[in-house]
Amino acid sequence: MAHHTATKKAIKTSAKRNARNQSYKSRVKTALKQLDAAETTEDKDKKLKQAQTILDRAAQKRVVTKQFASRKISKLTKSVKKSAE
């Protein structure tokens, strides 16, 4: 058990951040699954745009790295364009 007030506050802050980060990670995973499940080209384009927004926001909030987000967006865009052909 923490004895110092600063340590107690750090534990609370850490728990809040952990919950927030888990929420963002869950949103990212859900968006990627929805994109994979999309069947029509129009639906895939729409889901790609949503996934891109969510990934960019997660990178902005530093939940995932900018490099991770950029790499995922690039791969997803490439696969959607390939499936549209």
Backbone torsions as a table, in degrees:
resi	resn	phi	psi	omega
1	MET	NA	138.2	-179.7
2	ALA	-73.1	141.3	-179.2
3	HIS	-106.1	-29.8	-177.7
4	HIS	-88.9	145.3	-178.6
5	THR	-64.4	-36.1	179.8
6	ALA	-64.8	-37.7	179.0
7	THR	-68.3	-39.6	177.8
8	LYS	-62.0	-42.8	179.2
9	LYS	-65.6	-40.0	179.6
10	ALA	-62.2	-37.8	178.6
11	ILE	-65.1	-42.9	178.3
12	LYS	-63.8	-45.1	-179.0
13	THR	-62.1	-43.1	179.8
14	SER	-61.7	-41.5	179.5
15	ALA	-64.4	-41.0	178.8
16	LYS	-64.1	-45.8	-179.6
17	ARG	-63.8	-40.7	179.6
18	ASN	-60.8	-44.3	179.6
19	ALA	-63.7	-42.2	-179.9
20	ARG	-64.4	-44.9	-179.7
21	ASN	-64.7	-39.9	177.9
22	GLN	-61.7	-38.5	178.9
23	SER	-62.2	-46.3	179.2
24	TYR	-63.8	-43.0	-179.9
25	LYS	-62.7	-38.4	178.4
26	SER	-64.6	-41.4	178.5
27	ARG	-61.8	-41.9	-179.9
28	VAL	-62.4	-48.0	-178.9
29	LYS	-62.3	-41.6	179.7
30	THR	-63.8	-43.2	-180.0
31	ALA	-62.4	-40.7	179.8
32	LEU	-67.3	-39.2	178.3
33	LYS	-66.0	-40.4	179.2
34	GLN	-65.0	-37.0	178.2
35	LEU	-65.3	-41.5	177.8
36	ASP	-64.9	-34.6	-177.5
37	ALA	-79.1	-17.2	-178.2
38	ALA	-63.2	141.7	-175.2
39	GLU	-108.8	-46.6	-178.0
40	THR	-83.9	159.0	-179.0
41	THR	-64.6	-40.6	179.8
42	GLU	-63.7	-42.0	179.7
43	ASP	-64.9	-40.1	179.1
44	LYS	-64.2	-41.4	178.6
45	ASP	-62.1	-42.7	179.5
46	LYS	-63.8	-46.1	-179.4
47	LYS	-67.7	-33.2	177.2
48	LEU	-63.5	-43.7	179.8
49	LYS	-63.0	-40.8	177.8
50	GLN	-65.4	-43.8	-180.0
51	ALA	-63.5	-39.5	179.5
52	GLN	-63.4	-43.2	178.8
53	THR	-62.2	-45.0	-178.8
54	ILE	-65.8	-42.1	178.4
55	LEU	-64.2	-42.7	178.3
56	ASP	-62.9	-40.9	179.2
57	ARG	-65.5	-41.4	178.8
58	ALA	-64.1	-37.7	177.8
59	ALA	-69.2	-37.8	178.8
60	GLN	-63.9	-37.4	179.5
61	LYS	-84.1	0.0	178.9
62	ARG	64.6	30.6	174.5
63	VAL	-79.9	-41.7	171.4
64	VAL	-121.4	160.7	-178.7
65	THR	-75.4	156.8	178.2
66	LYS	-62.3	-36.7	-179.9
67	GLN	-65.0	-41.9	178.4
68	PHE	-60.6	-48.1	-178.2
69	ALA	-62.5	-45.1	-178.5
70	SER	-64.8	-41.5	179.1
71	ARG	-64.0	-44.7	179.6
72	LYS	-62.2	-46.3	-178.8
73	ILE	-61.1	-43.0	179.7
74	SER	-61.6	-47.5	-179.7
75	LYS	-64.5	-41.8	-179.0
76	LEU	-65.6	-43.3	179.3
77	THR	-61.5	-43.7	179.8
78	LYS	-61.2	-44.4	-178.6
79	SER	-69.0	-36.9	178.8
80	VAL	-66.5	-42.4	179.1
81	LYS	-64.7	-38.6	179.7
82	LYS	-66.2	-38.7	-179.7
83	SER	-73.8	-21.4	-179.8
84	ALA	-74.7	-22.7	-177.7
85	GLU	-74.0	NA	NA
